Amino acid sequence: MPPAISKLTSVPRRTRWRGVVLAALLLVAAVTVLAHGVAEGDARFIEQSSGTQLLPFVYLGAKHMATGYDHLLFLVGVIFFLYRLKDVAIYVTLFAVGHSSTLLYGVLSGTHVNPYIVDAIIGLSVVYKALDNLGAYKVWFGFQPDTRAAVLIFGLFHGFGLATKLQDFELPADGLVANILAFNVGVEIGQILALSAILILMDFWRLHHAFARQAFASNVLLMAAGFTLVGYQFTGYAINS
């Protein structure tokens, strides 16, 4: 269970802030999300591809997830206090089921959602999980919301976020279903690869005696990264509406 806010805030300030430098990488990731999207060369290939192109679309899906800082920030929050691989597998599977469903549905059905709004909700998912890790809901409301349900629900929004990136292009109808399925497989591969690297780093960090003291600052900065994403998306919505 995540530590309660009252316990974390009782840690001396100087020891809490030892984790700021490491955790600041999360905020840097949130800023670099401004460039998150589909590269020009990849976009050209997507629009000009004809017929079934399984391997290229698997590669594009994996690449997109590996550079999808908003999705990775959320996953960092999800696994932050998960120590057993069984628990990691359960939560990541719920997230995968959610975003796979809406990614496929959004693209294949032609269902359009406002990309700024859905990406703002993705930013809020990062904020939600950071607050969950801080034990805020137990303190504020007297009960702990179902984290598994939250991960699944936010996974649905993350999937729509992925779908909006593909909906920016004129996707050829020839081979569309197979290519989108391949793209989704690539997304899952990219998620596994990125998550594996994150877990390795987290395991090394958890072995350090200062991890418990640094957890507070890390999740505060994770929350700040989420608010940065939300602010950026609402700004884009206001400018482009």
N, C-alpha and C positions, 0 to 999 in steps of 0.2 A: 504494500500500500504506500502511496506517496506520503511524504512527511507533511504535517499540518503547517499552515502558515505561522501559527504562533510559535512553533518549535524552531522553524527556520529563521524567523526574525529575531530570535533570541541569541543567534550566533553573533559574536563580535563583528563589527563592521569590517575591520581590516582583513579578517579571514574570509568573510563572504566575498569580498572584492578580489581575492586572489584568482577567482574563476572568471573574472570579467574578460580578460584578454582572450582566453580560449573560447568563451561563449560569444564574444563579439564576432566571431566567424559566422555565427548564425545571422547576425544583422547585416554583415557584408553580403551574405547569400541573398538576403531579402532585397538589397539594393540592386544586385546584379540581375534580379528577376526582370528588371526593366528591359533587358535584352532577350528575355525568354520568349521563344517563338520558334518558327521554322526558318532555317537558314535559306538564303536566296537560291542557292544551288539545289537544295532539297525541294523547295517549293516548285522550282522549274521542272524537276523530275516528276513530282506528283501530278502536275497539270498535264504533262506531255506523255505520261506513261499510258500504254495501251495494252489491254489484255492482263492476264494474271502475272503479277510480279512479286512472288511470295518473299524471296530472300531480301530484296531491296526494301520492302515494306516492313519486314521484321527488323532490319537494321534501323530504319527511320523511327520505328516505335521505340526501340531500345535507346536510341540517341536522344529522342525527345524526353523520355522519362529521366534519363541520366542528367539532363540539363534543366529539368523541371524543378527549380528550387522551391517553388511553393508546395509542391507535392512532397518533396524530400523534407522540408521543414516540418510538415505535419507528421511524417513518419518518425522523425527524430523525437517529436513530442510523444507519439504513441509508444515507442519502445523505451523511453527514458528510464522508467522504473520497472521494466520487464526483465527479469533475470533468467527465466526458464525458456528454452527454445520452444517448448510446447505452447507457452503463452504468446510468444512472438508470432508463431505460426498461426494461431487462432486469430489474432488481431489483424495480421497482414492479409490473411485469407478473406476476412470480412471486408477489409478495405478494397481488395482486388475484386471481389464479387460486386461491390458497389460501383466502382469506377468502370469496370468492364461492361456492366449492364448499360449504363447511360452513355458510354462512349459508342458502343455498337448501335444502341437505339437512336441516339441523336443523329449520327451520320446516315445510317441506312433509312431512317424514317423521314429525314429532312426536317426534323424538329429543331427550330432555332431558338436560342436563348441569348439574352444580351450578354456579351462576353465580359463587360465591365462588372455587371452585377454578379455573375456567377464567380468571377475571379475575386471579387470582394468577399463573397461568402467563403471562398477557399481561404482567404486571409483570416477571416473570423474563425475558421476551423483551427488554425494555428493558435490563435488567441485562446479559444476554448480549451484546447488540450494543455496549454501552458498553465492556465488557471486550474485545471483539473489536477495537474502535477503538483501544484502548490497547495492543494487541499482546500481551495477557496469555497467550493460548493458546499462542502460539509460544514464549514464555518458560517457561511451566509444563509444557507437554507436548512441546515440541520439534517441533511441526507445526501447520499452520494448518487448522482444520476448514473444510469446504466452506461458504462463506458463502451461496451461492445456495440450497443445500439447506436451510440453517437458516432463511432468509427464507421459503421455501415452507412449511416445516413450521410455523413460528410463525404464518404466515398462516392455516393451518387452525384454529389455536386462536383467532385474532382473529375469524374468521368465526363460530365457536361463541359467542364473546362477544357479537357482534352479534345472533345468533339468540336468546340468552337474554333480551335486552331485549324482543324481540317476543313471546316465549313467555309473558311476564307478562300478556298481554292475551288476551281472548276474541276471536280473529280470525274474522270471518264467513267461512263456507265459500264463499259466492257471490263469485266473482272473486278468490279467494285466490291462485291461481297467478299470474295476471296482475299483481296488486298487489304480490306479493313480488318478482317479476321487476323491476317498476318501482322498488321500494324499492332493490333491488340496483344498478340503473342509477344511481339517485340517489346511492348510496354511492360509486360510482366517480366520478361527477361531483364530489361533495364532496371526494373524495380528490385529484383532479386540481387543483381550485381551491386547496385548502389546501397541497398540495405545491408548486404554482407560487409561492405567496406565500413559502413557506419557502425555496425555491431562490433567489428574488430576494434575500432577506435574507442567505442564506448566501454568495451570490456577492459581495455588497458586503463582507461580513465577511472573506471570503478575500482580497480585494484589499488589506486592511489588513495592514501589515507585522507586526502583533502576532498574527495568527491562529495561526501555528505555536506560539507560546508559550502562547496561551490554550486550545489544543486539549485539553491535559491536564486543566485545571480544569473545562472544559466537560463532558468525558466522565465525570469523577468525579461531577459533579453530576447528570448524566444517569443514572448508575448509582444515585445516592442517590434520585433520583426513582422509579426502578424498584423499589428496596427499599421506598420509602414506599407504593407501590401494593400490593406483596406484603403488607406488614404490615397495611394497612387491610383487605384482603380476608380474610386469615386471622383478623383480629379479628372481622370480620362473621360468618365461618363459625363461630367459637367461640361467639359470642353467640346466633346463630340456630339452632344445631344442637340 
